[in-house]
């Protein structure tokens, strides 16, 4: 319900890479990240998801498939393998957040 409500209002939701948000207490797994993005798109459309890693606010993960920003290309490659288009990935990477900033700042 929250995803649909946010999408209906033209908002964005950041993909958080913290394991607890992806379904695991101690692991931040790439397959869960891709599943989460696909769910966000299925539920709210391609205009909804944005990157919101939260790298600066979590610790305690025993496994991190993407431990820092330097390895974000892993997510892009995984999303391509899962069938997302270049435009969908670009929206996730920057276009959706850029749209919100433009609308907010006028």
Gaussian input, Z-matrix of N, CA and C with variables (Angstrom, degrees):
# hf/3-21g

backbone

0 1
 N
 C     1     B1
 C     2     B2     1     A1
 N     3     B3     2     A2     1     D1
 C     4     B4     3     A3     2     D2
 C     5     B5     4     A4     3     D3
 N     6     B6     5     A5     4     D4
 C     7     B7     6     A6     5     D5
 C     8     B8     7     A7     6     D6
 N     9     B9     8     A8     7     D7
 C    10    B10     9     A9     8     D8
 C    11    B11    10    A10     9     D9
 N    12    B12    11    A11    10    D10
 C    13    B13    12    A12    11    D11
 C    14    B14    13    A13    12    D12
 N    15    B15    14    A14    13    D13
 C    16    B16    15    A15    14    D14
 C    17    B17    16    A16    15    D15
 N    18    B18    17    A17    16    D16
 C    19    B19    18    A18    17    D17
 C    20    B20    19    A19    18    D18
 N    21    B21    20    A20    19    D19
 C    22    B22    21    A21    20    D20
 C    23    B23    22    A22    21    D21
 N    24    B24    23    A23    22    D22
 C    25    B25    24    A24    23    D23
 C    26    B26    25    A25    24    D24
 N    27    B27    26    A26    25    D25
 C    28    B28    27    A27    26    D26
 C    29    B29    28    A28    27    D27
 N    30    B30    29    A29    28    D28
 C    31    B31    30    A30    29    D29
 C    32    B32    31    A31    30    D30
 N    33    B33    32    A32    31    D31
 C    34    B34    33    A33    32    D32
 C    35    B35    34    A34    33    D33
 N    36    B36    35    A35    34    D34
 C    37    B37    36    A36    35    D35
 C    38    B38    37    A37    36    D36
 N    39    B39    38    A38    37    D37
 C    40    B40    39    A39    38    D38
 C    41    B41    40    A40    39    D39
 N    42    B42    41    A41    40    D40
 C    43    B43    42    A42    41    D41
 C    44    B44    43    A43    42    D42
 N    45    B45    44    A44    43    D43
 C    46    B46    45    A45    44    D44
 C    47    B47    46    A46    45    D45
 N    48    B48    47    A47    46    D46
 C    49    B49    48    A48    47    D47
 C    50    B50    49    A49    48    D48
 N    51    B51    50    A50    49    D49
 C    52    B52    51    A51    50    D50
 C    53    B53    52    A52    51    D51
 N    54    B54    53    A53    52    D52
 C    55    B55    54    A54    53    D53
 C    56    B56    55    A55    54    D54
 N    57    B57    56    A56    55    D55
 C    58    B58    57    A57    56    D56
 C    59    B59    58    A58    57    D57
 N    60    B60    59    A59    58    D58
 C    61    B61    60    A60    59    D59
 C    62    B62    61    A61    60    D60
 N    63    B63    62    A62    61    D61
 C    64    B64    63    A63    62    D62
 C    65    B65    64    A64    63    D63
 N    66    B66    65    A65    64    D64
 C    67    B67    66    A66    65    D65
 C    68    B68    67    A67    66    D66
 N    69    B69    68    A68    67    D67
 C    70    B70    69    A69    68    D68
 C    71    B71    70    A70    69    D69
 N    72    B72    71    A71    70    D70
 C    73    B73    72    A72    71    D71
 C    74    B74    73    A73    72    D72
 N    75    B75    74    A74    73    D73
 C    76    B76    75    A75    74    D74
 C    77    B77    76    A76    75    D75
 N    78    B78    77    A77    76    D76
 C    79    B79    78    A78    77    D77
 C    80    B80    79    A79    78    D78
 N    81    B81    80    A80    79    D79
 C    82    B82    81    A81    80    D80
 C    83    B83    82    A82    81    D81
 N    84    B84    83    A83    82    D82
 C    85    B85    84    A84    83    D83
 C    86    B86    85    A85    84    D84
 N    87    B87    86    A86    85    D85
 C    88    B88    87    A87    86    D86
 C    89    B89    88    A88    87    D87
 N    90    B90    89    A89    88    D88
 C    91    B91    90    A90    89    D89
 C    92    B92    91    A91    90    D90
 N    93    B93    92    A92    91    D91
 C    94    B94    93    A93    92    D92
 C    95    B95    94    A94    93    D93
 N    96    B96    95    A95    94    D94
 C    97    B97    96    A96    95    D95
 C    98    B98    97    A97    96    D96
 N    99    B99    98    A98    97    D97
 C   100   B100    99    A99    98    D98
 C   101   B101   100   A100    99    D99
 N   102   B102   101   A101   100   D100
 C   103   B103   102   A102   101   D101
 C   104   B104   103   A103   102   D102
 N   105   B105   104   A104   103   D103
 C   106   B106   105   A105   104   D104
 C   107   B107   106   A106   105   D105
 N   108   B108   107   A107   106   D106
 C   109   B109   108   A108   107   D107
 C   110   B110   109   A109   108   D108
 N   111   B111   110   A110   109   D109
 C   112   B112   111   A111   110   D110
 C   113   B113   112   A112   111   D111
 N   114   B114   113   A113   112   D112
 C   115   B115   114   A114   113   D113
 C   116   B116   115   A115   114   D114
 N   117   B117   116   A116   115   D115
 C   118   B118   117   A117   116   D116
 C   119   B119   118   A118   117   D117
 N   120   B120   119   A119   118   D118
 C   121   B121   120   A120   119   D119
 C   122   B122   121   A121   120   D120
 N   123   B123   122   A122   121   D121
 C   124   B124   123   A123   122   D122
 C   125   B125   124   A124   123   D123
 N   126   B126   125   A125   124   D124
 C   127   B127   126   A126   125   D125
 C   128   B128   127   A127   126   D126
 N   129   B129   128   A128   127   D127
 C   130   B130   129   A129   128   D128
 C   131   B131   130   A130   129   D129
 N   132   B132   131   A131   130   D130
 C   133   B133   132   A132   131   D131
 C   134   B134   133   A133   132   D132
 N   135   B135   134   A134   133   D133
 C   136   B136   135   A135   134   D134
 C   137   B137   136   A136   135   D135
 N   138   B138   137   A137   136   D136
 C   139   B139   138   A138   137   D137
 C   140   B140   139   A139   138   D138
 N   141   B141   140   A140   139   D139
 C   142   B142   141   A141   140   D140
 C   143   B143   142   A142   141   D141
 N   144   B144   143   A143   142   D142
 C   145   B145   144   A144   143   D143
 C   146   B146   145   A145   144   D144
 N   147   B147   146   A146   145   D145
 C   148   B148   147   A147   146   D146
 C   149   B149   148   A148   147   D147
 N   150   B150   149   A149   148   D148
 C   151   B151   150   A150   149   D149
 C   152   B152   151   A151   150   D150
 N   153   B153   152   A152   151   D151
 C   154   B154   153   A153   152   D152
 C   155   B155   154   A154   153   D153
 N   156   B156   155   A155   154   D154
 C   157   B157   156   A156   155   D155
 C   158   B158   157   A157   156   D156
 N   159   B159   158   A158   157   D157
 C   160   B160   159   A159   158   D158
 C   161   B161   160   A160   159   D159
 N   162   B162   161   A161   160   D160
 C   163   B163   162   A162   161   D161
 C   164   B164   163   A163   162   D162
 N   165   B165   164   A164   163   D163
 C   166   B166   165   A165   164   D164
 C   167   B167   166   A166   165   D165
 N   168   B168   167   A167   166   D166
 C   169   B169   168   A168   167   D167
 C   170   B170   169   A169   168   D168
 N   171   B171   170   A170   169   D169
 C   172   B172   171   A171   170   D170
 C   173   B173   172   A172   171   D171
 N   174   B174   173   A173   172   D172
 C   175   B175   174   A174   173   D173
 C   176   B176   175   A175   174   D174
 N   177   B177   176   A176   175   D175
 C   178   B178   177   A177   176   D176
 C   179   B179   178   A178   177   D177
 N   180   B180   179   A179   178   D178
 C   181   B181   180   A180   179   D179
 C   182   B182   181   A181   180   D180
 N   183   B183   182   A182   181   D181
 C   184   B184   183   A183   182   D182
 C   185   B185   184   A184   183   D183
 N   186   B186   185   A185   184   D184
 C   187   B187   186   A186   185   D185
 C   188   B188   187   A187   186   D186
 N   189   B189   188   A188   187   D187
 C   190   B190   189   A189   188   D188
 C   191   B191   190   A190   189   D189
 N   192   B192   191   A191   190   D190
 C   193   B193   192   A192   191   D191
 C   194   B194   193   A193   192   D192
 N   195   B195   194   A194   193   D193
 C   196   B196   195   A195   194   D194
 C   197   B197   196   A196   195   D195
 N   198   B198   197   A197   196   D196
 C   199   B199   198   A198   197   D197
 C   200   B200   199   A199   198   D198
 N   201   B201   200   A200   199   D199
 C   202   B202   201   A201   200   D200
 C   203   B203   202   A202   201   D201
 N   204   B204   203   A203   202   D202
 C   205   B205   204   A204   203   D203
 C   206   B206   205   A205   204   D204
 N   207   B207   206   A206   205   D205
 C   208   B208   207   A207   206   D206
 C   209   B209   208   A208   207   D207
 N   210   B210   209   A209   208   D208
 C   211   B211   210   A210   209   D209
 C   212   B212   211   A211   210   D210
 N   213   B213   212   A212   211   D211
 C   214   B214   213   A213   212   D212
 C   215   B215   214   A214   213   D213
 N   216   B216   215   A215   214   D214
 C   217   B217   216   A216   215   D215
 C   218   B218   217   A217   216   D216
 N   219   B219   218   A218   217   D217
 C   220   B220   219   A219   218   D218
 C   221   B221   220   A220   219   D219
 N   222   B222   221   A221   220   D220
 C   223   B223   222   A222   221   D221
 C   224   B224   223   A223   222   D222
 N   225   B225   224   A224   223   D223
 C   226   B226   225   A225   224   D224
 C   227   B227   226   A226   225   D225
 N   228   B228   227   A227   226   D226
 C   229   B229   228   A228   227   D227
 C   230   B230   229   A229   228   D228
 N   231   B231   230   A230   229   D229
 C   232   B232   231   A231   230   D230
 C   233   B233   232   A232   231   D231
 N   234   B234   233   A233   232   D232
 C   235   B235   234   A234   233   D233
 C   236   B236   235   A235   234   D234
 N   237   B237   236   A236   235   D235
 C   238   B238   237   A237   236   D236
 C   239   B239   238   A238   237   D237
 N   240   B240   239   A239   238   D238
 C   241   B241   240   A240   239   D239
 C   242   B242   241   A241   240   D240
 N   243   B243   242   A242   241   D241
 C   244   B244   243   A243   242   D242
 C   245   B245   244   A244   243   D243
 N   246   B246   245   A245   244   D244
 C   247   B247   246   A246   245   D245
 C   248   B248   247   A247   246   D246
 N   249   B249   248   A248   247   D247
 C   250   B250   249   A249   248   D248
 C   251   B251   250   A250   249   D249
 N   252   B252   251   A251   250   D250
 C   253   B253   252   A252   251   D251
 C   254   B254   253   A253   252   D252
 N   255   B255   254   A254   253   D253
 C   256   B256   255   A255   254   D254
 C   257   B257   256   A256   255   D255
 N   258   B258   257   A257   256   D256
 C   259   B259   258   A258   257   D257
 C   260   B260   259   A259   258   D258
 N   261   B261   260   A260   259   D259
 C   262   B262   261   A261   260   D260
 C   263   B263   262   A262   261   D261
 N   264   B264   263   A263   262   D262
 C   265   B265   264   A264   263   D263
 C   266   B266   265   A265   264   D264
 N   267   B267   266   A266   265   D265
 C   268   B268   267   A267   266   D266
 C   269   B269   268   A268   267   D267
 N   270   B270   269   A269   268   D268
 C   271   B271   270   A270   269   D269
 C   272   B272   271   A271   270   D270
 N   273   B273   272   A272   271   D271
 C   274   B274   273   A273   272   D272
 C   275   B275   274   A274   273   D273
 N   276   B276   275   A275   274   D274
 C   277   B277   276   A276   275   D275
 C   278   B278   277   A277   276   D276
 N   279   B279   278   A278   277   D277
 C   280   B280   279   A279   278   D278
 C   281   B281   280   A280   279   D279
 N   282   B282   281   A281   280   D280
 C   283   B283   282   A282   281   D281
 C   284   B284   283   A283   282   D282
 N   285   B285   284   A284   283   D283
 C   286   B286   285   A285   284   D284
 C   287   B287   286   A286   285   D285
 N   288   B288   287   A287   286   D286
 C   289   B289   288   A288   287   D287
 C   290   B290   289   A289   288   D288
 N   291   B291   290   A290   289   D289
 C   292   B292   291   A291   290   D290
 C   293   B293   292   A292   291   D291
 N   294   B294   293   A293   292   D292
 C   295   B295   294   A294   293   D293
 C   296   B296   295   A295   294   D294
 N   297   B297   296   A296   295   D295
 C   298   B298   297   A297   296   D296
 C   299   B299   298   A298   297   D297
 N   300   B300   299   A299   298   D298
 C   301   B301   300   A300   299   D299
 C   302   B302   301   A301   300   D300
 N   303   B303   302   A302   301   D301
 C   304   B304   303   A303   302   D302
 C   305   B305   304   A304   303   D303
 N   306   B306   305   A305   304   D304
 C   307   B307   306   A306   305   D305
 C   308   B308   307   A307   306   D306
 N   309   B309   308   A308   307   D307
 C   310   B310   309   A309   308   D308
 C   311   B311   310   A310   309   D309
 N   312   B312   311   A311   310   D310
 C   313   B313   312   A312   311   D311
 C   314   B314   313   A313   312   D312
 N   315   B315   314   A314   313   D313
 C   316   B316   315   A315   314   D314
 C   317   B317   316   A316   315   D315

   B1=1.4581
   B2=1.5297
   B3=1.3057
   B4=1.4567
   B5=1.5326
   B6=1.3237
   B7=1.4668
   B8=1.5197
   B9=1.3263
   B10=1.4698
   B11=1.5292
   B12=1.3039
   B13=1.4670
   B14=1.5269
   B15=1.3130
   B16=1.4563
   B17=1.5256
   B18=1.3178
   B19=1.4734
   B20=1.5212
   B21=1.3267
   B22=1.4647
   B23=1.5189
   B24=1.3204
   B25=1.4647
   B26=1.5270
   B27=1.3397
   B28=1.4552
   B29=1.5057
   B30=1.3155
   B31=1.4580
   B32=1.5081
   B33=1.3167
   B34=1.4608
   B35=1.5236
   B36=1.3266
   B37=1.4589
   B38=1.5196
   B39=1.3097
   B40=1.4564
   B41=1.5092
   B42=1.3187
   B43=1.4561
   B44=1.5234
   B45=1.3041
   B46=1.4533
   B47=1.5213
   B48=1.3146
   B49=1.4624
   B50=1.5215
   B51=1.3209
   B52=1.4672
   B53=1.5179
   B54=1.3150
   B55=1.4563
   B56=1.5188
   B57=1.3215
   B58=1.4581
   B59=1.5259
   B60=1.3347
   B61=1.4545
   B62=1.5266
   B63=1.3336
   B64=1.4621
   B65=1.5267
   B66=1.3191
   B67=1.4534
   B68=1.5134
   B69=1.3323
   B70=1.4601
   B71=1.5214
   B72=1.3182
   B73=1.4612
   B74=1.5197
   B75=1.3407
   B76=1.4628
   B77=1.5182
   B78=1.3269
   B79=1.4612
   B80=1.5219
   B81=1.3092
   B82=1.4560
   B83=1.5217
   B84=1.3426
   B85=1.4623
   B86=1.5271
   B87=1.3096
   B88=1.4525
   B89=1.5260
   B90=1.3141
   B91=1.4650
   B92=1.5263
   B93=1.3107
   B94=1.4600
   B95=1.5299
   B96=1.3371
   B97=1.4676
   B98=1.5299
   B99=1.3217
   B100=1.4693
   B101=1.5212
   B102=1.3054
   B103=1.4746
   B104=1.5238
   B105=1.3170
   B106=1.4653
   B107=1.5301
   B108=1.3280
   B109=1.4664
   B110=1.5245
   B111=1.3121
   B112=1.4627
   B113=1.5236
   B114=1.3200
   B115=1.4647
   B116=1.5295
   B117=1.3193
   B118=1.4642
   B119=1.5255
   B120=1.3276
   B121=1.4639
   B122=1.5187
   B123=1.3208
   B124=1.4797
   B125=1.5199
   B126=1.3170
   B127=1.4600
   B128=1.5221
   B129=1.3377
   B130=1.4578
   B131=1.5130
   B132=1.3270
   B133=1.4553
   B134=1.5170
   B135=1.3133
   B136=1.4680
   B137=1.5170
   B138=1.3232
   B139=1.4694
   B140=1.5270
   B141=1.3267
   B142=1.4668
   B143=1.5271
   B144=1.3233
   B145=1.4661
   B146=1.5273
   B147=1.3316
   B148=1.4611
   B149=1.5294
   B150=1.3066
   B151=1.4593
   B152=1.5244
   B153=1.3126
   B154=1.4568
   B155=1.5085
   B156=1.3003
   B157=1.4631
   B158=1.5205
   B159=1.3083
   B160=1.4619
   B161=1.5272
   B162=1.3388
   B163=1.4625
   B164=1.5301
   B165=1.3119
   B166=1.4583
   B167=1.5218
   B168=1.3247
   B169=1.4509
   B170=1.5187
   B171=1.3171
   B172=1.4600
   B173=1.5216
   B174=1.3151
   B175=1.4596
   B176=1.5166
   B177=1.3020
   B178=1.4526
   B179=1.5127
   B180=1.3229
   B181=1.4535
   B182=1.5266
   B183=1.3286
   B184=1.4594
   B185=1.5262
   B186=1.3290
   B187=1.4662
   B188=1.5233
   B189=1.3221
   B190=1.4617
   B191=1.5221
   B192=1.3234
   B193=1.4533
   B194=1.5314
   B195=1.3277
   B196=1.4627
   B197=1.5308
   B198=1.3162
   B199=1.4632
   B200=1.5241
   B201=1.3408
   B202=1.4633
   B203=1.5219
   B204=1.3083
   B205=1.4588
   B206=1.5329
   B207=1.3051
   B208=1.4631
   B209=1.5275
   B210=1.3320
   B211=1.4543
   B212=1.5330
   B213=1.3177
   B214=1.4622
   B215=1.5220
   B216=1.3415
   B217=1.4585
   B218=1.5271
   B219=1.3276
   B220=1.4678
   B221=1.5278
   B222=1.3188
   B223=1.4661
   B224=1.5247
   B225=1.3131
   B226=1.4695
   B227=1.5191
   B228=1.3222
   B229=1.4721
   B230=1.5323
   B231=1.3165
   B232=1.4683
   B233=1.5251
   B234=1.3248
   B235=1.4659
   B236=1.5265
   B237=1.3248
   B238=1.4701
   B239=1.5246
   B240=1.3343
   B241=1.4689
   B242=1.5291
   B243=1.3271
   B244=1.4641
   B245=1.5249
   B246=1.3419
   B247=1.4484
   B248=1.5183
   B249=1.3292
   B250=1.4599
   B251=1.5275
   B252=1.3196
   B253=1.4550
   B254=1.5322
   B255=1.3288
   B256=1.4654
   B257=1.5281
   B258=1.3325
   B259=1.4627
   B260=1.5269
   B261=1.3196
   B262=1.4577
   B263=1.5199
   B264=1.3265
   B265=1.4629
   B266=1.5276
   B267=1.3261
   B268=1.4678
   B269=1.5266
   B270=1.3209
   B271=1.4650
   B272=1.5204
   B273=1.3060
   B274=1.4636
   B275=1.5280
   B276=1.3239
   B277=1.4607
   B278=1.5145
   B279=1.3575
   B280=1.4594
   B281=1.5250
   B282=1.3004
   B283=1.4615
   B284=1.5265
   B285=1.3221
   B286=1.4700
   B287=1.5278
   B288=1.3176
   B289=1.4712
   B290=1.5305
   B291=1.3108
   B292=1.4633
   B293=1.5268
   B294=1.3249
   B295=1.4797
   B296=1.5188
   B297=1.3161
   B298=1.4688
   B299=1.5300
   B300=1.3070
   B301=1.4724
   B302=1.5295
   B303=1.3193
   B304=1.4727
   B305=1.5198
   B306=1.3382
   B307=1.4659
   B308=1.5315
   B309=1.3051
   B310=1.4661
   B311=1.5270
   B312=1.3139
   B313=1.4571
   B314=1.5200
   B315=1.3364
   B316=1.4604
   B317=1.4647
   A1=110.69
   A2=116.39
   A3=120.25
   A4=110.73
   A5=117.14
   A6=120.47
   A7=110.17
   A8=116.75
   A9=120.14
   A10=111.28
   A11=117.05
   A12=120.75
   A13=110.78
   A14=116.65
   A15=120.63
   A16=110.82
   A17=116.48
   A18=121.27
   A19=111.01
   A20=117.37
   A21=121.05
   A22=112.33
   A23=116.53
   A24=121.17
   A25=111.86
   A26=116.76
   A27=121.06
   A28=114.61
   A29=117.44
   A30=121.04
   A31=113.52
   A32=115.35
   A33=122.25
   A34=109.03
   A35=115.35
   A36=122.12
   A37=107.50
   A38=116.19
   A39=120.61
   A40=112.16
   A41=116.23
   A42=122.73
   A43=108.04
   A44=117.09
   A45=123.12
   A46=107.83
   A47=118.20
   A48=122.12
   A49=114.32
   A50=117.11
   A51=121.18
   A52=109.48
   A53=116.30
   A54=122.39
   A55=115.31
   A56=117.71
   A57=120.27
   A58=112.33
   A59=117.55
   A60=121.13
   A61=111.67
   A62=115.88
   A63=120.95
   A64=112.78
   A65=116.65
   A66=119.62
   A67=116.26
   A68=117.61
   A69=120.73
   A70=109.76
   A71=116.50
   A72=120.32
   A73=113.25
   A74=117.17
   A75=119.84
   A76=113.88
   A77=117.99
   A78=121.00
   A79=111.18
   A80=114.88
   A81=122.44
   A82=105.70
   A83=115.78
   A84=121.52
   A85=112.40
   A86=115.44
   A87=123.23
   A88=112.22
   A89=117.49
   A90=119.28
   A91=111.72
   A92=117.31
   A93=120.72
   A94=111.65
   A95=115.95
   A96=119.80
   A97=110.22
   A98=115.93
   A99=119.38
   A100=110.84
   A101=117.06
   A102=119.89
   A103=110.35
   A104=116.57
   A105=121.20
   A106=110.70
   A107=116.89
   A108=120.63
   A109=110.04
   A110=117.50
   A111=120.86
   A112=110.94
   A113=117.44
   A114=121.01
   A115=110.60
   A116=116.57
   A117=120.31
   A118=110.70
   A119=117.02
   A120=120.79
   A121=111.15
   A122=117.32
   A123=120.44
   A124=111.32
   A125=116.45
   A126=121.49
   A127=113.15
   A128=116.62
   A129=119.68
   A130=115.68
   A131=117.34
   A132=120.99
   A133=112.85
   A134=115.49
   A135=122.26
   A136=113.62
   A137=117.01
   A138=120.68
   A139=111.94
   A140=118.19
   A141=121.83
   A142=115.34
   A143=120.23
   A144=118.50
   A145=113.39
   A146=113.95
   A147=122.82
   A148=106.99
   A149=115.91
   A150=119.40
   A151=108.57
   A152=115.67
   A153=122.56
   A154=108.10
   A155=118.34
   A156=124.06
   A157=114.84
   A158=118.12
   A159=123.92
   A160=111.69
   A161=117.24
   A162=120.81
   A163=112.44
   A164=116.60
   A165=119.51
   A166=113.76
   A167=117.99
   A168=117.92
   A169=117.02
   A170=118.49
   A171=118.19
   A172=111.67
   A173=113.97
   A174=121.42
   A175=107.77
   A176=116.98
   A177=120.76
   A178=114.82
   A179=117.17
   A180=119.64
   A181=109.28
   A182=116.76
   A183=120.87
   A184=110.55
   A185=115.70
   A186=121.04
   A187=108.15
   A188=115.62
   A189=121.10
   A190=107.84
   A191=116.74
   A192=120.05
   A193=111.63
   A194=116.80
   A195=122.38
   A196=106.64
   A197=117.47
   A198=120.25
   A199=115.24
   A200=117.32
   A201=120.09
   A202=109.60
   A203=115.52
   A204=122.44
   A205=112.46
   A206=118.06
   A207=121.04
   A208=112.88
   A209=117.33
   A210=120.23
   A211=113.22
   A212=116.62
   A213=120.57
   A214=113.77
   A215=117.43
   A216=118.89
   A217=111.66
   A218=116.89
   A219=120.28
   A220=110.49
   A221=116.12
   A222=119.91
   A223=110.77
   A224=117.29
   A225=120.52
   A226=110.58
   A227=117.21
   A228=120.73
   A229=111.29
   A230=116.62
   A231=120.27
   A232=111.03
   A233=116.95
   A234=120.50
   A235=111.10
   A236=117.26
   A237=120.60
   A238=110.35
   A239=116.53
   A240=120.46
   A241=111.50
   A242=116.27
   A243=121.26
   A244=112.56
   A245=117.04
   A246=120.37
   A247=116.64
   A248=118.02
   A249=118.49
   A250=109.32
   A251=115.69
   A252=120.95
   A253=110.05
   A254=115.08
   A255=119.77
   A256=110.31
   A257=116.72
   A258=119.90
   A259=111.35
   A260=118.10
   A261=120.64
   A262=110.92
   A263=116.82
   A264=120.98
   A265=110.18
   A266=117.29
   A267=120.19
   A268=111.42
   A269=117.12
   A270=119.83
   A271=110.22
   A272=117.23
   A273=121.95
   A274=110.42
   A275=115.86
   A276=121.16
   A277=112.64
   A278=117.72
   A279=117.31
   A280=115.31
   A281=119.40
   A282=120.12
   A283=113.50
   A284=118.07
   A285=119.83
   A286=111.32
   A287=117.01
   A288=119.88
   A289=110.62
   A290=116.57
   A291=120.94
   A292=110.71
   A293=116.07
   A294=120.55
   A295=110.71
   A296=117.26
   A297=121.42
   A298=109.92
   A299=116.75
   A300=119.47
   A301=110.92
   A302=116.86
   A303=119.66
   A304=111.16
   A305=116.32
   A306=119.99
   A307=111.12
   A308=116.60
   A309=120.47
   A310=113.03
   A311=115.28
   A312=119.80
   A313=113.06
   A314=115.85
   A315=121.37
   A316=111.43
   D1=-41.23
   D2=-178.09
   D3=-64.89
   D4=-42.88
   D5=179.46
   D6=-61.31
   D7=-46.47
   D8=-179.46
   D9=-63.50
   D10=-42.53
   D11=-179.59
   D12=-63.02
   D13=-42.69
   D14=178.73
   D15=-65.24
   D16=-44.04
   D17=179.03
   D18=-64.19
   D19=-40.46
   D20=179.90
   D21=-61.89
   D22=-24.25
   D23=-179.48
   D24=-98.34
   D25=6.01
   D26=177.94
   D27=79.64
   D28=16.58
   D29=-178.15
   D30=-83.78
   D31=178.19
   D32=175.08
   D33=-126.84
   D34=157.10
   D35=175.22
   D36=-129.74
   D37=130.04
   D38=-179.16
   D39=-81.01
   D40=137.14
   D41=175.02
   D42=-74.55
   D43=114.25
   D44=179.01
   D45=-92.75
   D46=130.60
   D47=-177.02
   D48=-93.02
   D49=5.44
   D50=178.37
   D51=-70.54
   D52=131.16
   D53=-175.06
   D54=-51.53
   D55=-40.16
   D56=-179.24
   D57=-61.53
   D58=-30.70
   D59=177.98
   D60=-79.86
   D61=-15.77
   D62=-177.62
   D63=-103.60
   D64=-5.51
   D65=176.40
   D66=112.45
   D67=3.72
   D68=-179.97
   D69=-132.92
   D70=138.61
   D71=-178.97
   D72=-72.35
   D73=-36.60
   D74=-172.06
   D75=-122.27
   D76=7.77
   D77=-177.51
   D78=-131.72
   D79=140.25
   D80=173.63
   D81=-117.29
   D82=95.44
   D83=-168.94
   D84=-104.83
   D85=140.31
   D86=-178.69
   D87=-59.89
   D88=-40.91
   D89=-179.53
   D90=-64.25
   D91=-33.81
   D92=176.73
   D93=-72.09
   D94=-35.54
   D95=177.01
   D96=-62.37
   D97=-47.34
   D98=-179.45
   D99=-64.75
   D100=-40.20
   D101=178.01
   D102=-62.24
   D103=-38.41
   D104=-179.62
   D105=-66.18
   D106=-44.60
   D107=178.01
   D108=-61.52
   D109=-45.26
   D110=-179.67
   D111=-62.30
   D112=-38.86
   D113=177.31
   D114=-64.56
   D115=-42.87
   D116=178.79
   D117=-60.33
   D118=-41.90
   D119=179.96
   D120=-69.73
   D121=-43.57
   D122=178.22
   D123=-60.28
   D124=-39.11
   D125=-174.71
   D126=-85.00
   D127=-40.95
   D128=-173.58
   D129=-118.46
   D130=-5.12
   D131=-179.25
   D132=91.72
   D133=168.31
   D134=-176.75
   D135=-69.19
   D136=-15.58
   D137=-179.12
   D138=-81.32
   D139=-6.51
   D140=-172.96
   D141=-88.79
   D142=-52.86
   D143=-170.05
   D144=-75.29
   D145=148.51
   D146=174.27
   D147=-143.08
   D148=164.78
   D149=176.74
   D150=-78.87
   D151=130.17
   D152=176.38
   D153=-146.88
   D154=62.33
   D155=-166.98
   D156=-53.71
   D157=-37.88
   D158=-174.83
   D159=66.30
   D160=27.46
   D161=178.49
   D162=-55.32
   D163=-28.76
   D164=-176.45
   D165=-84.13
   D166=0.95
   D167=-173.32
   D168=-132.42
   D169=17.38
   D170=176.37
   D171=-144.82
   D172=155.51
   D173=176.97
   D174=-154.40
   D175=177.46
   D176=177.50
   D177=90.35
   D178=10.19
   D179=177.36
   D180=-83.19
   D181=129.12
   D182=177.34
   D183=-77.63
   D184=-30.68
   D185=178.82
   D186=-131.91
   D187=127.72
   D188=176.36
   D189=-133.50
   D190=107.00
   D191=179.98
   D192=-67.38
   D193=-27.17
   D194=174.76
   D195=-128.03
   D196=90.15
   D197=-174.54
   D198=-77.24
   D199=-19.24
   D200=179.84
   D201=-159.01
   D202=174.65
   D203=-173.50
   D204=-61.44
   D205=-26.06
   D206=-177.55
   D207=-66.36
   D208=-13.58
   D209=-177.17
   D210=-114.40
   D211=18.53
   D212=-179.22
   D213=-64.24
   D214=-21.58
   D215=178.73
   D216=-61.28
   D217=-23.68
   D218=175.96
   D219=-58.01
   D220=-40.58
   D221=179.82
   D222=-68.21
   D223=-43.05
   D224=178.63
   D225=-59.52
   D226=-45.19
   D227=179.55
   D228=-64.14
   D229=-41.35
   D230=179.34
   D231=-64.57
   D232=-39.66
   D233=179.23
   D234=-67.04
   D235=-37.38
   D236=175.33
   D237=-62.61
   D238=-44.22
   D239=178.35
   D240=-61.39
   D241=-30.22
   D242=179.93
   D243=-83.43
   D244=-0.24
   D245=173.88
   D246=98.79
   D247=5.27
   D248=176.81
   D249=-70.71
   D250=145.84
   D251=179.78
   D252=-81.76
   D253=165.48
   D254=176.34
   D255=-59.08
   D256=-40.12
   D257=-179.90
   D258=-64.42
   D259=-41.63
   D260=177.93
   D261=-62.34
   D262=-41.08
   D263=179.73
   D264=-68.63
   D265=-41.14
   D266=176.73
   D267=-61.91
   D268=-38.12
   D269=177.22
   D270=-63.60
   D271=-43.85
   D272=177.87
   D273=-62.48
   D274=-44.83
   D275=-174.20
   D276=-68.97
   D277=-43.09
   D278=-175.74
   D279=-154.98
   D280=-29.66
   D281=-172.26
   D282=-63.97
   D283=-41.19
   D284=-178.82
   D285=-66.83
   D286=-43.42
   D287=178.36
   D288=-66.24
   D289=-39.84
   D290=178.72
   D291=-62.10
   D292=-40.22
   D293=177.91
   D294=-60.66
   D295=-45.44
   D296=-179.04
   D297=-64.40
   D298=-42.83
   D299=179.09
   D300=-62.29
   D301=-44.28
   D302=178.58
   D303=-60.87
   D304=-45.70
   D305=-178.80
   D306=-65.84
   D307=-37.29
   D308=-177.68
   D309=-74.34
   D310=-36.80
   D311=-175.71
   D312=-92.06
   D313=-8.41
   D314=176.08
   D315=76.68

